[in-house]
Amino acid sequence: MEGKPRPEATPEQALYSMDRMIALAQFGQQDIASRLGLNVTDLTCLGFVIEAALAGESLLAGDLAERAHLTTGAVTGVLNRLEKAGYVRRESDPADRRRVRVVIEESAQARALAVYGPFYERIGALFADYTPDEIAVITDWFTRAKAALQTSLDEIRDELP
């Protein structure tokens, strides 16, 4: 497969395009959360729960707090809202009853996919325009950019009062 001709671009143009995409995604998350009857923090946490379920992993409430950079008290509020909305349920961890496992409800993933599905289909269709080598470069860039962003965010969080 041969890639399509691409317009030339500078790193500055790529950075600008990325910034615009991130801004659009942030506003889009608000719209998606609203459509699902959630706020953005709850939607983000639901995403972590779905991710764990798809990986066949058990997710503890404390692990969710760590992934979302929330206190355990804040996660309790998130779980209360997600449970009330019918997305998750809490179960005692059989290995340690003091710990709480977060379990996704059967309909939750389908409810989220009903909103996210068209988005993923459109984004997925874009890959048809790229060769496997180009997709590898895109994947490498996103992976490395995520790591750079994580480092920057960790530094910002370390400097917070």
DOMI-464584 format. One line per 8 residues: number of its first residue (from 1); their letters; for each residue z, y, x of N, C-alpha, C. Coordinates in pm, whole numbers, plus 50000, padded with zeros to 5 digits. Example, Ala and Ser with C-alpha at 12.3 -4.5 7.8 and 13.67 -1.06 7.14 Angstrom:
<gumis>
1> as> 50780:49431:51319:50780:49550:51230:50780:49670:51320 ~ 50708:49775:51285:50714:49894:51367:50787:50003:51290
</gumis>
This chain:
<gumis>
1> megkprpe> 50000:49882:50085:50000:50000:50000:50000:50123:50088 ~ 49915:50216:50056:49907:50339:50133:49972:50451:50054 ~ 50055:50530:50120:50123:50641:50053:50025:50750:50013 ~ 50065:50827:49917:49984:50940:49873:50000:51055:49971 ~ 49899:51139:49979:49914:51256:50066:50031:51343:50016 ~ 50108:51394:50108:50224:51476:50074:50203:51619:50124 ~ 50248:51715:50047:50240:51853:50098:50336:51869:50216 ~ 50299:51953:50308:50387:51980:50421:50509:52056:50370
9> atpeqaly> 50622:52033:50436:50745:52101:50398:50833:52117:50521 ~ 50910:52223:50521:51006:52248:50628:51142:52192:50589 ~ 51230:52173:50685:51367:52132:50650:51432:52231:50553 ~ 51403:52359:50568:51461:52460:50478:51413:52439:50336 ~ 51283:52408:50320:51230:52382:50186:51292:52256:50126 ~ 51310:52155:50208:51372:52031:50161:51517:52056:50119 ~ 51589:52134:50198:51728:52167:50165:51736:52246:50036 ~ 51646:52341:50019:51642:52419:49894:51615:52326:49775
17> smdrmial> 51519:52236:49788:51489:52142:49679:51609:52054:49648 ~ 51679:52009:49753:51797:51928:49732:51905:52007:49659 ~ 51927:52131:49701:52028:52214:49634:51997:52231:49486 ~ 51870:52253:49455:51830:52271:49314:51850:52141:49236 ~ 51819:52027:49300:51838:51899:49233:51987:51873:49207 ~ 52071:51904:49305:52215:51884:49288:52268:51974:49176 ~ 52225:52098:49173:52270:52190:49067:52227:52137:48930 ~ 52104:52093:48919:52055:52037:48792:52137:51914:48753
25> aqfgqqdi> 52165:51829:48850:52243:51708:48824:52384:51742:48777 ~ 52445:51844:48836:52580:51884:48794:52580:51930:48648 ~ 52484:52014:48613:52476:52059:48474:52439:51942:48383 ~ 52353:51855:48431:52315:51738:48354:52432:51646:48326 ~ 52521:51631:48425:52640:51548:48404:52726:51603:48290 ~ 52733:51734:48279:52808:51795:48170:52746:51758:48036 ~ 52613:51765:48029:52543:51730:47905:52559:51582:47871 ~ 52546:51497:47972:52561:51353:47951:52703:51320:47907
33> asrlglnv> 52800:51380:47975:52940:51356:47938:52964:51397:47793 ~ 52914:51512:47756:52930:51559:47619:52867:51462:47520 ~ 52748:51414:47552:52678:51320:47464:52758:51191:47446 ~ 52832:51151:47550:52913:51029:47544:53055:51056:47494 ~ 53083:51181:47458:53216:51215:47408:53322:51223:47516 ~ 53280:51257:47639:53372:51262:47753:53363:51396:47823 ~ 53453:51417:47919:53436:51529:48011:53379:51473:48141 ~ 53343:51560:48233:53275:51516:48355:53363:51426:48441
41> tdltclgf> 53490:51458:48452:53581:51373:48532:53590:51234:48471 ~ 53603:51227:48339:53610:51096:48273:53480:51019:48290 ~ 53366:51088:48282:53236:51024:48302:53225:50969:48444 ~ 53270:51046:48542:53267:51001:48681:53351:50875:48697 ~ 53469:50876:48638:53557:50758:48646:53495:50639:48573 ~ 53432:50663:48459:53363:50556:48389:53255:50496:48479 ~ 53186:50580:48552:53085:50532:48646:53144:50439:48750 ~ 53263:50473:48802:53329:50386:48899:53368:50252:48835
49> vieaalag> 53410:50257:48709:53448:50134:48639:53324:50046:48618 ~ 53214:50107:48577:53089:50032:48557:53041:49973:48689 ~ 53046:50052:48794:53005:50006:48928:53086:49884:48970 ~ 53216:49889:48950:53302:49775:48987:53268:49653:48902 ~ 53247:49674:48772:53215:49562:48684:53083:49497:48725 ~ 52982:49578:48758:52852:49524:48800:52863:49446:48931 ~ 52957:49487:49016:52978:49418:49144:53070:49297:49128 ~ 53122:49276:49006:53213:49164:48983:53350:49187:49043
57> esllagdl> 53384:49312:49065:53513:49346:49126:53615:49385:49019 ~ 53740:49359:49049:53850:49405:48967:53887:49544:49015 ~ 53905:49637:48925:53939:49774:48962:54079:49806:48911 ~ 54166:49840:49004:54302:49879:48969:54306:50029:48942 ~ 54399:50071:48858:54412:50213:48826:54432:50295:48953 ~ 54511:50245:49046:54534:50316:49172:54407:50329:49256 ~ 54324:50224:49252:54195:50230:49324:54105:50335:49262 ~ 54106:50343:49129:54026:50443:49060:54073:50583:49098
65> aerahltt> 54203:50602:49106:54258:50732:49147:54208:50769:49286 ~ 54209:50672:49376:54164:50698:49513:54014:50731:49518 ~ 53933:50654:49448:53788:50678:49448:53754:50815:49390 ~ 53828:50853:49285:53798:50979:49216:53873:51098:49277 ~ 53955:51072:49377:54037:51177:49440:54125:51245:49335 ~ 54192:51162:49255:54283:51211:49152:54421:51152:49178 ~ 54522:51219:49123:54656:51163:49129:54665:51047:49030 ~ 54765:50962:49049:54782:50852:48954:54814:50905:48815
73> gavtgvln> 54886:51017:48809:54915:51078:48679:54789:51126:48610 ~ 54698:51187:48687:54571:51234:48629:54488:51115:48582 ~ 54489:51006:48657:54413:50888:48616:54470:50828:48488 ~ 54600:50838:48469:54659:50791:48343:54596:50866:48226 ~ 54581:50997:48240:54517:51077:48135:54372:51037:48115 ~ 54299:51015:48225:54159:50971:48217:54152:50838:48142 ~ 54237:50744:48180:54234:50612:48116:54273:50621:47969 ~ 54368:50707:47936:54403:50727:47794:54280:50770:47714
81> rlekagyv> 54205:50866:47769:54086:50916:47698:53975:50812:47693 ~ 53951:50742:47806:53846:50639:47807:53881:50524:47713 ~ 54008:50491:47707:54052:50384:47617:54035:50427:47471 ~ 54076:50548:47441:54064:50601:47304:53918:50607:47260 ~ 53828:50638:47355:53685:50646:47325:53618:50509:47322 ~ 53692:50403:47355:53639:50268:47347:53559:50222:47467 ~ 53578:50287:47583:53503:50248:47702:53576:50148:47790 ~ 53708:50154:47795:53786:50065:47882:53911:50019:47810
89> rresdpad> 53973:49919:47870:54108:49878:47828:54187:49849:47955 ~ 54317:49857:47943:54404:49828:48057:54466:49692:48039 ~ 54475:49620:48150:54540:49489:48150:54633:49482:48270 ~ 54742:49411:48254:54831:49390:48367:54760:49301:48468 ~ 54781:49332:48596:54725:49251:48703:54806:49122:48709 ~ 54741:49006:48693:54818:48880:48695:54891:48856:48827 ~ 54839:48912:48936:54903:48894:49067:55026:48982:49083 ~ 55029:49094:49014:55141:49188:49025:55143:49269:48896
97> rrrvrvvi> 55232:49233:48806:55234:49293:48673:55266:49442:48673 ~ 55310:49495:48787:55334:49639:48795:55203:49717:48807 ~ 55099:49647:48851:54969:49712:48868:54885:49694:48741 ~ 54798:49792:48718:54716:49792:48598:54569:49777:48637 ~ 54504:49679:48579:54359:49662:48599:54286:49739:48490 ~ 54175:49800:48528:54091:49872:48434:53971:49783:48404 ~ 53955:49748:48277:53851:49655:48236:53756:49727:48142 ~ 53627:49714:48169:53527:49780:48086:53510:49703:47954
105> eesaqara> 53497:49776:47846:53469:49714:47717:53323:49671:47714 ~ 53294:49566:47639:53159:49510:47637:53052:49613:47602 ~ 53078:49699:47508:52976:49794:47462:52962:49916:47553 ~ 53054:49935:47645:53056:50059:47725:52932:50078:47810 ~ 52892:49973:47879:52776:49986:47967:52650:50015:47885 ~ 52635:49949:47772:52518:49973:47687:52519:50116:47633 ~ 52637:50165:47597:52647:50303:47546:52607:50403:47654 ~ 52651:50380:47777:52614:50470:47887:52466:50457:47920
113> lavygpfy> 52415:50336:47920:52274:50313:47953:52181:50375:47848 ~ 52226:50383:47724:52145:50445:47620:52116:50591:47655 ~ 52210:50656:47723:52191:50796:47763:52124:50805:47899 ~ 52169:50723:47995:52115:50728:48131:51981:50657:48145 ~ 51950:50563:48057:51831:50480:48070:51701:50557:48094 ~ 51668:50654:48008:51543:50728:48030:51540:50801:48165 ~ 51653:50851:48208:51663:50918:48338:51628:50820:48450 ~ 51693:50702:48448:51668:50604:48553:51524:50552:48548
121> erigalfa> 51467:50539:48429:51328:50496:48419:51234:50598:48484 ~ 51257:50727:48458:51172:50830:48517:51186:50837:48669 ~ 51310:50831:48715:51332:50834:48860:51274:50707:48924 ~ 51297:50593:48860:51243:50468:48912:51091:50469:48920 ~ 51026:50532:48824:50880:50540:48824:50828:50621:48942 ~ 50907:50714:48991:50865:50792:49107:50843:50704:49230 ~ 50919:50596:49241:50907:50509:49357:50770:50441:49365 ~ 50700:50432:49253:50566:50373:49255:50470:50454:49340
129> dytpdeia> 50501:50581:49361:50416:50668:49443:50445:50659:49592 ~ 50539:50574:49631:50580:50566:49771:50563:50425:49825 ~ 50533:50416:49952:50522:50286:50018:50663:50235:50047 ~ 50676:50106:50075:50808:50054:50113:50866:50127:50234 ~ 50781:50162:50331:50831:50236:50448:50883:50374:50409 ~ 50813:50440:50317:50858:50572:50271:50989:50560:50194 ~ 51000:50457:50111:51125:50435:50037:51240:50408:50134 ~ 51212:50337:50241:51315:50311:50343:51361:50442:50405
137> vitdwftr> 51269:50534:50432:51306:50665:50488:51390:50743:50388 ~ 51349:50743:50262:51425:50814:50158:51566:50757:50148 ~ 51576:50626:50145:51706:50560:50136:51793:50593:50257 ~ 51734:50587:50375:51807:50622:50497:51857:50765:50489 ~ 51772:50857:50446:51811:50997:50439:51926:51017:50341 ~ 51915:50958:50222:52023:50973:50124:52154:50913:50175 ~ 52145:50798:50240:52266:50734:50294:52332:50823:50399 ~ 52252:50875:50489:52306:50961:50595:52353:51095:50540
145> akaalqts> 52281:51150:50443:52322:51277:50382:52454:51260:50307 ~ 52472:51146:50241:52598:51120:50171:52714:51116:50270 ~ 52693:51051:50384:52798:51044:50486:52830:51183:50540 ~ 52727:51265:50564:52750:51402:50613:52824:51484:50509 ~ 52786:51469:50382:52854:51541:50275:52999:51496:50264 ~ 53024:51364:50275:53160:51313:50269:53246:51372:50380 ~ 53192:51379:50501:53265:51438:50613:53300:51583:50584 ~ 53203:51657:50533:53227:51799:50501:53332:51814:50392
153> ldeirdel> 53324:51731:50289:53423:51739:50180:53562:51700:50229 ~ 53570:51600:50316:53700:51562:50373:53760:51679:50451 ~ 53678:51749:50526:53726:51866:50602:53775:51975:50506 ~ 53701:51998:50400:53742:52100:50302:53873:52060:50237 ~ 53886:51933:50199:54009:51886:50134:54128:51896:50230 ~ 54105:51869:50358:54212:51877:50457:54261:52020:50475 ~ 54175:52117:50450:54211:52258:50468:54272:52319:50343 ~ 54269:52249:50230:54325:52304:50107:54477:52314:50119
161> p> 54532:52416:50056:54679:52432:50064:54754:52321:49992
</gumis>
